Amino acid sequence: MNETRTLIVGQGLAGSLLAWELLRRGQRVVILDDDHARASSTAAAGLINPVTGMRLVRHPLAETFLTAAEGCYRALERDLHIPLLHWVPLWRCSRSETDPARHRTRRRDPAYKDFLGPWRAAAPHPAIVAGQGGFMQRHTGYLAPRRLLAALKDRFRQQGLLRIARVEAGTLQYSRRRVLLAGCRADRVVFCEGASGAGNPWFRWLPFQPVKGEILTLRADASLPNVIVNAGQWVLPLGNGRFKLGATYDRTHLDCIPTAAGRDQLLAALTHLIRLESPPRLLAHRAGIRPSTLDKAPFIGPHPVHPALLIFNGFGSRGSMSIPWYAARFADYLCGHGPVPAEADILRFRDRLK
Ligand SMILES: Cc1cc2nc3c(=O)[nH]c(=O)nc-3n(C[C@H](O)[C@H](O)[C@H](O)COP(=O)(O)OP(=O)(O)OC[C@H]3O[C@@H](n4cnc5c(N)ncnc54)[C@H](O)[C@@H]3O)c2cc1C
C-alpha cells in the first residue's frame, strides 16, 4: 500500500499546480487521475484576460494573479524545458452601442488605466474585422495547458507519484486518523476533480454551476496577426496560420462530446472576427466542462466536519490566470503557513451542509 502525506485526486491544472507547489515545499504527494477522461484543462485554450465580460470588469486580484502566473509558469518552463506562457495583446471589438461610453468610464478609473488602450475606429490589422471599432487590452495572453499537463504527467510518473485510476470518493475510509482511498493511505486527501467534483458525495453541497464549452483548432492559408481578437467569441493565433476559435457556452448538455452544432456556431462567429481568403482547415475539435461556481469564486479548504478531506476546485473559466496564486496559497496553508484565502474558502457555504 502507498503511504503519503497528501493524496491529490485529479491531475488537471488545479491538481498539477497544487502538487508542484507541495513538492517544492518538500511535501510527500501521490496523485490519482483517470487519464484526463473528463478534464477541462485539456480542452481549454488557456486564455489569460484580467478584464472580461460585457461590463468590462477587472478581477479585483488581477495584478496578484498575473504576477503569480508569470512566476509560476516561467519556473515551470525552466524546470520542464518547454515554452508555456505567451503574452499577446488582445483586440476587444465593440459589442454594443454602449461600449464606447463604458470604455471611457473605465479608462478614467486608475484601476483600469494600465489594462485598457484608447478607443480606436479602425482595427489594428486589415485581417481583423473592425465592426464598430474597439480597443486594445494589455496584460493578456495564453498558457499552453495541454503541453503543461502532458509534461507534468510524464514528470510525476517518472517520479512514481502519479497513478492512473478512477477514484470513487464514496469508498473513502478513515482509519486511525488516516485516510484510505483506492489502495493509498494518506494524512489527507485533496479533491481537484474539476466539474466532476459536483458529484463528489463529500462536497456536493457546494453550489457548482458547470458550463460545457467547445473549441476548434484551425489552420488558415495565410499567417494571422499576433493579436487575440475578442468579440464574445474569440480567435487566438498560435503561429504558422494555426489558431484556436472558441468558445461555446452550454449549461444543459453537460458532457465532453464535441458537436456539429458547436462547430457550426463557432465557424459562423469566425466571419465577424477575421477575414480569410479561403476556409480554414479543421485540425481539432474539443469539448469540456468548466468547473464554474454560483458566486464565481473557487472552492478551497477543508470539509467543515471531516478536516482530512479537502477541496481545491471551482476555477471556472479563468483557471490559467488564477490557479497559480491559489495553488501557492493553499500549499502554504497545507504546510501550516497562512489561511485559506477568504473569498475562496468553502466555509462561506457552510449553511448549505445538512
Ligand atoms: C472549452 C473550454 C475552454 C476554456 N477556456 C479557458 C481559457 O481560455 N482560459 C482559462 O483560464 N480557462 C479556460 N477554461 C477553464 C479551464 O479549463 C479551467 O479553469 C481549469 O482548467 C480547471 O482545471 P481543474 O484542474 O480544476 O479541472 P480539470 O482540468 O477538469 O481536471 C480534473 C481532473 O481530474 C480528473 N478526475 C475527476 N474526477 C476524478 C476521479 N474521481 N478520479 C480520478 N480522476 C478524476 C479529470 O479527468 C481531470 O483529469 C476552459 C474550459 C473549457 C471547457
PDBQT file of the ligand as one rigid body, heavy atoms in Angstrom, charges set to zero:
ROOT
HETATM    1  C1  LIG A 401     -13.982  24.739 -23.796  1.00  0.00    +0.000 C 
HETATM    2  C2  LIG A 401     -13.285  25.345 -22.627  1.00  0.00    +0.000 A 
HETATM    3  C3  LIG A 401     -12.496  26.473 -22.796  1.00  0.00    +0.000 A 
HETATM    4  C4  LIG A 401     -11.811  27.021 -21.724  1.00  0.00    +0.000 A 
HETATM    5  N1  LIG A 401     -11.016  28.093 -21.960  1.00  0.00    +0.000 NA
HETATM    6  C5  LIG A 401     -10.297  28.610 -20.945  1.00  0.00    +0.000 A 
HETATM    7  C6  LIG A 401      -9.420  29.694 -21.169  1.00  0.00    +0.000 A 
HETATM    8  O1  LIG A 401      -9.254  30.160 -22.303  1.00  0.00    +0.000 OA
HETATM    9  N2  LIG A 401      -8.707  30.184 -20.097  1.00  0.00    +0.000 N 
HETATM   10  C7  LIG A 401      -8.840  29.644 -18.847  1.00  0.00    +0.000 A 
HETATM   11  O2  LIG A 401      -8.169  30.114 -17.925  1.00  0.00    +0.000 OA
HETATM   12  N3  LIG A 401      -9.681  28.631 -18.612  1.00  0.00    +0.000 NA
HETATM   13  C8  LIG A 401     -10.410  28.113 -19.622  1.00  0.00    +0.000 A 
HETATM   14  N4  LIG A 401     -11.259  27.065 -19.384  1.00  0.00    +0.000 N 
HETATM   15  C9  LIG A 401     -11.447  26.632 -17.989  1.00  0.00    +0.000 C 
HETATM   16  C10 LIG A 401     -10.275  25.797 -17.505  1.00  0.00    +0.000 C 
HETATM   17  O3  LIG A 401     -10.268  24.602 -18.242  1.00  0.00    +0.000 OA
HETATM   18  C11 LIG A 401     -10.430  25.543 -16.010  1.00  0.00    +0.000 C 
HETATM   19  O4  LIG A 401     -10.474  26.746 -15.288  1.00  0.00    +0.000 OA
HETATM   20  C12 LIG A 401      -9.281  24.712 -15.422  1.00  0.00    +0.000 C 
HETATM   21  O5  LIG A 401      -8.555  24.066 -16.411  1.00  0.00    +0.000 OA
HETATM   22  C13 LIG A 401      -9.838  23.719 -14.426  1.00  0.00    +0.000 C 
HETATM   23  O6  LIG A 401      -8.810  22.846 -14.011  1.00  0.00    +0.000 OA
HETATM   24  P1  LIG A 401      -9.111  21.709 -12.947  1.00  0.00    +0.000 P 
HETATM   25  O7  LIG A 401      -7.832  21.030 -12.708  1.00  0.00    +0.000 OA
HETATM   26  O8  LIG A 401      -9.864  22.291 -11.793  1.00  0.00    +0.000 OA
HETATM   27  O9  LIG A 401     -10.149  20.718 -13.662  1.00  0.00    +0.000 OA
HETATM   28  P2  LIG A 401      -9.890  19.654 -14.813  1.00  0.00    +0.000 P 
HETATM   29  O10 LIG A 401      -8.977  20.178 -15.839  1.00  0.00    +0.000 OA
HETATM   30  O11 LIG A 401     -11.230  19.180 -15.267  1.00  0.00    +0.000 OA
HETATM   31  O12 LIG A 401      -9.115  18.469 -14.077  1.00  0.00    +0.000 OA
HETATM   32  C14 LIG A 401      -9.730  17.495 -13.260  1.00  0.00    +0.000 C 
HETATM   33  C15 LIG A 401      -9.005  16.168 -13.483  1.00  0.00    +0.000 C 
HETATM   34  O13 LIG A 401      -9.457  15.215 -12.547  1.00  0.00    +0.000 OA
HETATM   35  C16 LIG A 401      -9.862  14.039 -13.225  1.00  0.00    +0.000 C 
HETATM   36  N5  LIG A 401     -10.876  13.421 -12.363  1.00  0.00    +0.000 N 
HETATM   37  C17 LIG A 401     -12.061  13.933 -11.992  1.00  0.00    +0.000 A 
HETATM   38  N6  LIG A 401     -12.672  13.112 -11.119  1.00  0.00    +0.000 NA
HETATM   39  C18 LIG A 401     -11.830  12.073 -10.920  1.00  0.00    +0.000 A 
HETATM   40  C19 LIG A 401     -11.901  10.897 -10.116  1.00  0.00    +0.000 A 
HETATM   41  N7  LIG A 401     -12.957  10.666  -9.306  1.00  0.00    +0.000 N 
HETATM   42  N8  LIG A 401     -10.866  10.013 -10.147  1.00  0.00    +0.000 NA
HETATM   43  C20 LIG A 401      -9.782  10.251 -10.934  1.00  0.00    +0.000 A 
HETATM   44  N9  LIG A 401      -9.676  11.364 -11.715  1.00  0.00    +0.000 NA
HETATM   45  C21 LIG A 401     -10.679  12.257 -11.702  1.00  0.00    +0.000 A 
HETATM   46  C22 LIG A 401     -10.374  14.537 -14.565  1.00  0.00    +0.000 C 
HETATM   47  O14 LIG A 401     -10.470  13.561 -15.581  1.00  0.00    +0.000 OA
HETATM   48  C23 LIG A 401      -9.287  15.572 -14.857  1.00  0.00    +0.000 C 
HETATM   49  O15 LIG A 401      -8.127  14.967 -15.384  1.00  0.00    +0.000 OA
HETATM   50  C24 LIG A 401     -11.952  26.468 -20.440  1.00  0.00    +0.000 A 
HETATM   51  C25 LIG A 401     -12.725  25.327 -20.268  1.00  0.00    +0.000 A 
HETATM   52  C26 LIG A 401     -13.393  24.756 -21.343  1.00  0.00    +0.000 A 
HETATM   53  C27 LIG A 401     -14.191  23.525 -21.131  1.00  0.00    +0.000 C 
ENDROOT
TORSDOF 0
